[in-house]
Amino acid sequence: KSCENRDIWAMKVSDNVAVNETDEPDILYMGMHHAREWMTVEVPIYFLNYLVNNYGTDPEITYLVDNRELWIIPMVNPDGYQYSRDVDSNWRKNRRDNGDSTFGVDLNRNYNGSQNGDSSGAWGGSGASDITSADTYCGPEPFSEPCTQAIRDLVIEHASNSNKFILSVSYHSYAEDIYYPWGYATSATTTSPDWQLQRRIAENLSTYNGYTVMQSGDTYLTTGDTDDWIYGYSKYVLGDPTYPFTIELDTSFQPPTSQIPITCEKHIGVNLYLAEIADNPAQEYPVITHTPLLDTKNTTGPYTAIANITSNIGLNSSALKLVWRTGTVSDTTVTLSPTGNPDEYYADIPGQSDGTWFYYYIYTEDSGGNKSTSPETEVWESQNYYKFYVGEDRVTYTVYNLAPNATKTVNLTVTSLATALPEEVANIKVIVTS
């Protein structure tokens, strides 16, 4: 409940919402820390509807809902929001009665600092005010507000239940920026131990919305904000970091209603990307480089597939394989073996009869269990295959005993093999005339 006894709703989207599935990574989406930032409610709610409406029909959405736990809190500050709608559209804080004829605490200055032992990142420092009438008033103490307590308790509860949030995003407005910790320092003075990964994720998010990426403190310094606390608490108290981001939407606090679907659609990809990478935020996957096999007339075989495979954390040598099939042979696994050249592996595929379409892909795992295939295939898609054709691709039909300038009509019937697949093509050409 909020200061004025309003509910703070958290919606969980998953295939088993009543079960804490610790094998599924959790992601936290938040809106409306600041009352006047109305668009920040719309984006999470739009995403919630998108997930529900597309579950069971869209393969990606279905996979993510079945294999993630997505927590959506559209409105962290319901009291301030209502006041901004009814009384003062420029209101920023919550509606705490400060006891001195002033109201409100800036919820995004009320979290308990960076947790890393750096006094500069402690609650109540740069970018926060101890003056109750100030827009950035940080409150009488860390987590003094029921709204920030609700976020704190949810984060800690998840960690205690072996389901720590892997990533989080807090929507604000406005600036069209993407921020990552730290907020209490500029990147020129202090960076987080994970800043390179944080920045890489932020840059990938930017490919969806086109926003500018920077360390949060490079805009202006803040202390007691959501991201610094979530990152600091998980990194220094739990020893296992959550990667939080703040996204500043649009170019005004309250853009016209016509902008709502535009901004919301722009951030579907952002929100989905966070869900996609939650099982491997560092995106550490084996890298496969392979030149696909070409059509061949060789029916004897073998057909040797060669691939260069690398990993930053080492390969699981027992999980390197090539999988092949034809129209009559189901998926068959061949172990990839070293060629003797650095990072190079090969597999021999047995010869096939004339007229065979051949399909294969390469599968690898690293020592961390991260998987890659070539051709690349999203986990919610059916496996992609390379293909090549074995055998002659031309049939010669000779017409004998033609007199000069004579014509003869030839009727040809093309019958595909019983094993033919939909991509079979018959091309009929006149090679020679006489």
Secondary structure per residue as TSV (DSSP state, phi and psi in degrees):
chain	resnum	aa	ss	phi	psi
A	1	K	-	360.0	150.3
A	2	S	-	-86.0	-178.4
A	3	C	T	-57.2	-38.1
A	4	E	T	-98.0	22.0
A	5	N	S	68.2	29.4
A	6	R	-	-91.1	150.3
A	7	D	-	-72.0	145.3
A	8	I	-	-111.3	105.6
A	9	W	-	-86.2	133.3
A	10	A	-	-121.8	121.8
A	11	M	E	-106.4	127.2
A	12	K	E	-100.8	129.0
A	13	V	E	-115.6	117.2
A	14	S	S	-165.3	175.2
A	15	D	S	-80.9	-21.2
A	16	N	-	-133.4	77.8
A	17	V	T	-67.5	-21.4
A	18	A	T	-86.6	-2.8
A	19	V	S	-116.4	135.9
A	20	N	-	-86.1	96.1
A	21	E	-	-89.5	98.2
A	22	T	T	-71.5	-10.7
A	23	D	T	-89.4	1.1
A	24	E	S	-112.6	125.5
A	25	P	-	-68.3	146.7
A	26	D	E	-106.4	142.9
A	27	I	E	-129.8	140.1
A	28	L	E	-113.9	126.5
A	29	Y	E	-117.1	127.0
A	30	M	E	-128.4	146.6
A	31	G	-	-134.0	164.1
A	32	M	-	58.6	57.1
A	33	H	S	-75.0	-35.9
A	34	H	S	-109.0	130.3
A	35	A	T	-61.8	-36.7
A	36	R	T	-82.6	-3.1
A	37	E	-	-94.1	72.3
A	38	W	T	-65.1	-34.2
A	39	M	H	-62.7	-23.2
A	40	T	H	-71.2	-14.2
A	41	V	H	-82.4	-39.0
A	42	E	H	-63.4	-41.8
A	43	V	H	-62.8	-49.2
A	44	P	H	-64.2	-38.8
A	45	I	H	-67.2	-40.6
A	46	Y	H	-60.5	-42.0
A	47	F	H	-64.4	-41.7
A	48	L	H	-58.3	-47.6
A	49	N	H	-62.7	-39.3
A	50	Y	H	-61.2	-43.1
A	51	L	H	-63.1	-48.7
A	52	V	H	-66.4	-42.4
A	53	N	H	-70.7	-25.2
A	54	N	H	-105.4	-3.7
A	55	Y	T	-66.0	133.1
A	56	G	T	92.1	-15.3
A	57	T	T	-118.9	-35.0
A	58	D	S	-95.2	120.0
A	59	P	H	-59.5	-39.6
A	60	E	H	-66.1	-48.2
A	61	I	H	-61.6	-43.7
A	62	T	H	-60.8	-44.0
A	63	Y	H	-62.4	-46.8
A	64	L	H	-65.3	-41.8
A	65	V	H	-65.3	-37.6
A	66	D	H	-73.6	-21.7
A	67	N	H	-124.2	12.0
A	68	R	-	-137.5	163.7
A	69	E	E	-119.0	109.5
A	70	L	E	-103.9	117.7
A	71	W	E	-107.2	124.1
A	72	I	E	-122.7	120.7
A	73	I	E	-118.8	94.3
A	74	P	S	-68.3	-27.7
A	75	M	-	-140.9	97.8
A	76	V	S	-74.4	-26.6
A	77	N	-	-122.3	70.8
A	78	P	H	-66.9	-33.9
A	79	D	H	-66.2	-48.9
A	80	G	H	-62.4	-38.9
A	81	Y	H	-60.6	-47.5
A	82	Q	H	-62.4	-39.7
A	83	Y	H	-64.7	-39.1
A	84	S	H	-68.2	-28.9
A	85	R	H	-77.9	-38.4
A	86	D	H	-93.0	-31.2
A	87	V	T	-123.6	-57.7
A	88	D	-	-135.9	104.0
A	89	S	T	-67.0	-13.0
A	90	N	T	-98.5	8.0
A	91	W	-	-67.3	137.5
A	92	R	-	-110.8	-40.5
A	93	K	S	-86.8	-173.3
A	94	N	-	-84.6	-161.7
A	95	R	-	-121.1	37.4
A	96	R	-	-62.3	134.8
A	97	D	B	-82.5	110.2
A	98	N	-	-79.4	-3.8
A	99	G	S	80.3	7.5
A	100	D	S	-134.6	31.1
A	101	S	S	73.0	9.8
A	102	T	-	-113.7	160.1
A	103	F	B	-133.6	145.0
A	104	G	-	102.0	143.0
A	105	V	-	-124.5	139.2
A	106	D	-	-74.8	107.8
A	107	L	G	-61.8	-28.9
A	108	N	G	-87.5	19.9
A	109	R	G	-128.9	8.6
A	110	N	-	-105.6	0.5
A	111	Y	S	-81.0	163.7
A	112	N	-	-90.1	51.4
A	113	G	-	69.1	-169.8
A	114	S	-	-84.2	-12.8
A	115	Q	-	63.3	12.3
A	116	N	S	-105.1	8.6
A	117	G	S	83.7	-2.9
A	118	D	-	-85.3	116.5
A	119	S	G	-60.7	-25.0
A	120	S	G	-67.4	-23.1
A	121	G	G	-97.9	4.4
A	122	A	S	-71.2	154.7
A	123	W	T	-52.8	141.4
A	124	G	T	84.5	10.8
A	125	G	-	-92.2	-140.5
A	126	S	T	-57.7	139.0
A	127	G	T	81.4	-0.1
A	128	A	-	-121.1	155.3
A	129	S	B	-124.3	148.1
A	130	D	-	-101.2	9.9
A	131	I	-	-91.5	121.7
A	132	T	T	-63.3	-27.7
A	133	S	T	-83.4	-9.8
A	134	A	S	-72.3	148.4
A	135	D	T	-63.8	-25.9
A	136	T	T	-106.5	25.6
A	137	Y	B	-58.7	125.7
A	138	C	-	-90.2	-0.6
A	139	G	-	93.5	170.4
A	140	P	S	-73.1	-21.2
A	141	E	S	-164.3	164.3
A	142	P	T	-60.1	141.3
A	143	F	T	55.3	37.0
A	144	S	-	-73.0	-17.9
A	145	E	S	-101.3	137.8
A	146	P	H	-56.0	-32.6
A	147	C	H	-68.8	-43.6
A	148	T	H	-73.5	-31.1
A	149	Q	H	-61.5	-37.6
A	150	A	H	-62.8	-43.3
A	151	I	H	-66.3	-45.9
A	152	R	H	-55.8	-48.8
A	153	D	H	-65.0	-37.2
A	154	L	H	-64.8	-43.4
A	155	V	H	-63.3	-46.4
A	156	I	H	-68.7	-40.0
A	157	E	H	-60.5	-43.0
A	158	H	H	-62.0	-43.6
A	159	A	H	-63.2	-39.7
A	160	S	H	-68.0	-26.3
A	161	N	T	-96.8	20.8
A	162	S	T	61.9	32.1
A	163	N	-	-141.7	52.6
A	164	K	-	-57.0	143.1
A	165	F	E	-62.9	132.0
A	166	I	E	-85.2	-40.1
A	167	L	E	-140.3	154.5
A	168	S	E	-144.7	155.8
A	169	V	E	-137.8	133.9
A	170	S	E	-116.2	118.9
A	171	Y	E	-87.1	132.6
A	172	H	E	-134.2	178.3
A	173	S	E	-153.7	148.2
A	174	Y	S	-135.4	163.5
A	175	A	S	170.3	-19.2
A	176	E	S	58.4	51.5
A	177	D	E	-126.9	159.3
A	178	I	E	-123.5	124.1
A	179	Y	E	-112.8	148.2
A	180	Y	E	-133.2	158.1
A	181	P	S	-63.4	151.4
A	182	W	-	-95.2	151.7
A	183	G	S	-90.2	-22.1
A	184	Y	S	-84.2	-4.5
A	185	A	S	-146.8	155.4
A	186	T	-	-82.0	161.4
A	187	S	T	-68.2	-19.2
A	188	A	T	-76.8	-19.1
A	189	T	T	-109.3	-46.2
A	190	T	-	-145.2	124.7
A	191	T	-	-116.1	157.6
A	192	S	-	-77.1	159.1
A	193	P	T	-59.9	-22.4
A	194	D	T	-110.5	23.0
A	195	W	H	-62.4	-33.9
A	196	Q	H	-66.0	-42.4
A	197	L	H	-67.7	-43.3
A	198	Q	H	-57.4	-44.2
A	199	R	H	-67.8	-39.3
A	200	R	H	-63.0	-42.6
A	201	I	H	-62.9	-44.3
A	202	A	H	-61.0	-40.2
A	203	E	H	-65.8	-35.6
A	204	N	H	-67.4	-37.7
A	205	L	H	-61.6	-36.9
A	206	S	H	-64.2	-23.8
A	207	T	H	-66.4	-18.9
A	208	Y	H	-91.1	-38.1
A	209	N	H	-112.6	-9.1
A	210	G	-	75.1	13.6
A	211	Y	-	-79.5	163.5
A	212	T	E	-83.6	136.4
A	213	V	E	-103.4	135.9
A	214	M	E	-163.8	158.9
A	215	Q	E	-63.8	138.9
A	216	S	G	-54.8	-42.2
A	217	G	G	-67.9	-9.9
A	218	D	G	-77.3	-12.8
A	219	T	T	-88.3	-59.5
A	220	Y	S	-160.0	155.8
A	221	L	-	-79.8	140.8
A	222	T	-	-137.6	148.8
A	223	T	S	-131.6	151.5
A	224	G	S	78.3	17.2
A	225	D	-	-87.7	164.9
A	226	T	H	-58.1	-49.3
A	227	D	H	-66.0	-44.0
A	228	D	H	-62.5	-39.6
A	229	W	H	-70.7	-46.8
A	230	I	H	-60.6	-46.0
A	231	Y	H	-66.1	-48.8
A	232	G	H	-63.0	-43.1
A	233	Y	I	-62.7	-46.6
A	234	S	I	-69.1	-37.8
A	235	K	I	-74.6	-46.5
A	236	Y	I	-100.9	-25.0
A	237	V	I	-94.5	-46.6
A	238	L	I	-88.5	-24.5
A	239	G	S	76.6	18.1
A	240	D	S	-148.7	100.4
A	241	P	-	-71.4	140.1
A	242	T	-	-89.3	145.0
A	243	Y	E	-107.1	101.5
A	244	P	E	-98.1	152.1
A	245	F	E	-139.0	147.8
A	246	T	E	-113.2	133.3
A	247	I	E	-118.7	121.3
A	248	E	E	-93.3	110.7
A	249	L	E	-83.4	145.5
A	250	D	S	62.1	-166.6
A	251	T	S	-123.5	13.6
A	252	S	S	-158.7	161.9
A	253	F	S	-67.1	-40.2
A	254	Q	S	-132.6	77.1
A	255	P	-	-65.2	167.4
A	256	P	-	-61.5	153.8
A	257	T	G	-59.7	-24.7
A	258	S	G	-64.5	-18.7
A	259	Q	G	-81.8	-17.2
A	260	I	H	-57.0	-55.2
A	261	P	H	-64.5	-29.8
A	262	I	H	-65.6	-50.8
A	263	T	H	-66.4	-41.3
A	264	C	H	-64.5	-43.9
A	265	E	H	-62.6	-38.5
A	266	K	H	-62.0	-25.2
A	267	H	T	-105.5	4.0
A	268	I	H	-60.0	-48.1
A	269	G	H	-62.2	-38.4
A	270	V	H	-59.0	-51.1
A	271	N	H	-66.9	-37.9
A	272	L	H	-67.9	-38.6
A	273	Y	H	-60.8	-42.7
A	274	L	H	-59.6	-40.4
A	275	A	H	-67.5	-39.4
A	276	E	H	-61.5	-43.6
A	277	I	G	-88.6	1.6
A	278	A	G	-62.9	-24.5
A	279	D	G	-82.8	-8.4
A	280	N	-	-163.7	71.0
A	281	P	T	-56.6	-32.9
A	282	A	T	-74.2	-10.9
A	283	Q	-	52.4	42.8
A	284	E	-	-86.2	101.9
A	285	Y	-	-127.0	151.7
A	286	P	-	-59.7	144.2
A	287	V	E	-105.3	123.5
A	288	I	E	-110.7	125.6
A	289	T	E	-117.0	120.4
A	290	H	E	-146.7	135.3
A	291	T	-	-95.8	116.7
A	292	P	-	-60.9	147.4
A	293	L	-	-67.4	145.1
A	294	L	-	-99.3	163.8
A	295	D	-	-53.1	146.0
A	296	T	B	-143.3	151.6
A	297	K	-	-93.7	-3.2
A	298	N	-	-75.4	111.1
A	299	T	S	-97.7	-3.0
A	300	T	S	-84.5	-39.9
A	301	G	-	73.9	-172.0
A	302	P	-	-76.1	164.6
A	303	Y	E	-103.6	117.3
A	304	T	E	-97.5	117.9
A	305	A	E	-98.9	130.0
A	306	I	E	-119.8	137.0
A	307	A	E	-139.7	144.5
A	308	N	E	-98.3	123.9
A	309	I	E	-128.7	125.1
A	310	T	E	-130.6	157.9
A	311	S	-	-152.4	140.8
A	312	N	S	-73.2	-20.6
A	313	I	S	-116.5	6.1
A	314	G	-	98.0	146.8
A	315	L	B	-93.1	151.6
A	316	N	-	-88.9	99.3
A	317	S	G	-63.2	-22.2
A	318	S	G	-82.9	-3.7
A	319	A	G	-119.9	29.3
A	320	L	-	-104.4	117.6
A	321	K	E	-153.4	160.9
A	322	L	E	-115.5	135.7
A	323	V	E	-116.8	126.3
A	324	W	E	-129.6	158.3
A	325	R	E	-156.0	164.5
A	326	T	E	-130.6	-172.3
A	327	G	S	-67.3	-20.4
A	328	T	S	-116.2	-9.4
A	329	V	S	-118.3	124.9
A	330	S	-	-75.4	174.6
A	331	D	-	-49.2	125.2
A	332	T	E	-127.6	133.5
A	333	T	E	-99.9	134.1
A	334	V	E	-123.5	132.8
A	335	T	E	-72.0	136.2
A	336	L	-	-81.0	131.9
A	337	S	E	-119.3	151.4
A	338	P	E	-64.7	141.8
A	339	T	-	-85.4	-16.7
A	340	G	S	105.4	-18.8
A	341	N	S	-87.0	151.1
A	342	P	T	-56.9	127.6
A	343	D	T	62.9	16.8
A	344	E	E	-109.8	136.4
A	345	Y	E	-134.1	158.1
A	346	Y	E	-142.9	161.3
A	347	A	E	-144.9	138.3
A	348	D	E	-98.0	131.0
A	349	I	E	-109.6	133.1
A	350	P	-	-66.5	152.6
A	351	G	-	-61.7	155.1
A	352	Q	-	-129.8	160.7
A	353	S	-	-74.1	159.9
A	354	D	T	-55.4	132.7
A	355	G	T	93.3	13.3
A	356	T	E	-95.7	129.5
A	357	W	E	-87.6	133.4
A	358	F	E	-118.7	134.4
A	359	Y	E	-126.5	140.8
A	360	Y	E	-158.5	158.5
A	361	Y	E	-144.6	162.2
A	362	I	E	-110.2	134.9
A	363	Y	E	-123.8	135.5
A	364	T	E	-141.0	157.5
A	365	E	E	-135.3	149.1
A	366	D	B	-97.4	-179.3
A	367	S	T	-68.8	-14.7
A	368	G	T	-92.6	3.2
A	369	G	-	84.8	6.0
A	370	N	-	-77.9	136.3
A	371	K	E	-112.7	148.9
A	372	S	E	-140.6	149.9
A	373	T	E	-131.0	156.7
A	374	S	E	-133.4	118.6
A	375	P	S	-65.0	153.2
A	376	E	-	-63.7	139.8
A	377	T	-	-142.2	128.7
A	378	E	-	-66.1	149.4
A	379	V	T	-63.7	-22.6
A	380	W	T	-91.0	0.9
A	381	E	S	-102.7	158.1
A	382	S	-	-67.2	144.2
A	383	Q	-	-57.6	132.1
A	384	N	-	-82.7	149.6
A	385	Y	-	-128.6	147.4
A	386	Y	E	-77.4	158.4
A	387	K	E	-145.1	149.2
A	388	F	E	-148.9	163.0
A	389	Y	E	-110.2	138.7
A	390	V	E	-110.3	124.5
A	391	G	S	118.9	177.8
A	392	E	-	-69.9	146.2
A	393	D	-	-115.5	15.3
A	394	R	-	-140.2	135.8
A	395	V	-	-112.9	130.3
A	396	T	-	-98.0	128.8
A	397	Y	-	-120.8	118.5
A	398	T	-	-105.7	131.0
A	399	V	-	-102.8	120.9
A	400	Y	-	-99.0	164.2
A	401	N	-	58.7	45.7
A	402	L	-	-93.4	128.2
A	403	A	-	-74.3	160.8
A	404	P	T	-56.0	133.4
A	405	N	T	64.4	10.7
A	406	A	-	-79.9	157.9
A	407	T	-	-122.7	153.3
A	408	K	-	-144.7	131.2
A	409	T	-	-86.7	129.1
A	410	V	-	-116.8	122.8
A	411	N	-	-98.7	124.3
A	412	L	-	-115.1	135.9
A	413	T	-	-114.3	125.1
A	414	V	-	-102.1	119.8
A	415	T	-	-117.4	123.5
A	416	S	-	-77.0	157.5
A	417	L	-	-64.3	156.2
A	418	A	T	-62.4	-24.4
A	419	T	T	-94.0	5.2
A	420	A	-	-63.9	145.2
A	421	L	-	-108.9	170.1
A	422	P	T	-57.5	-21.9
A	423	E	T	-87.0	3.8
A	424	E	-	-60.4	137.3
A	425	V	-	-133.5	137.3
A	426	A	-	-112.7	118.6
A	427	N	-	-109.1	122.7
A	428	I	-	-113.1	120.2
A	429	K	-	-129.2	149.2
A	430	V	-	-85.8	111.9
A	431	I	-	-80.8	-44.7
A	432	V	-	-136.8	139.3
A	433	T	-	-120.8	153.7
A	434	S	-	-145.6	360.0
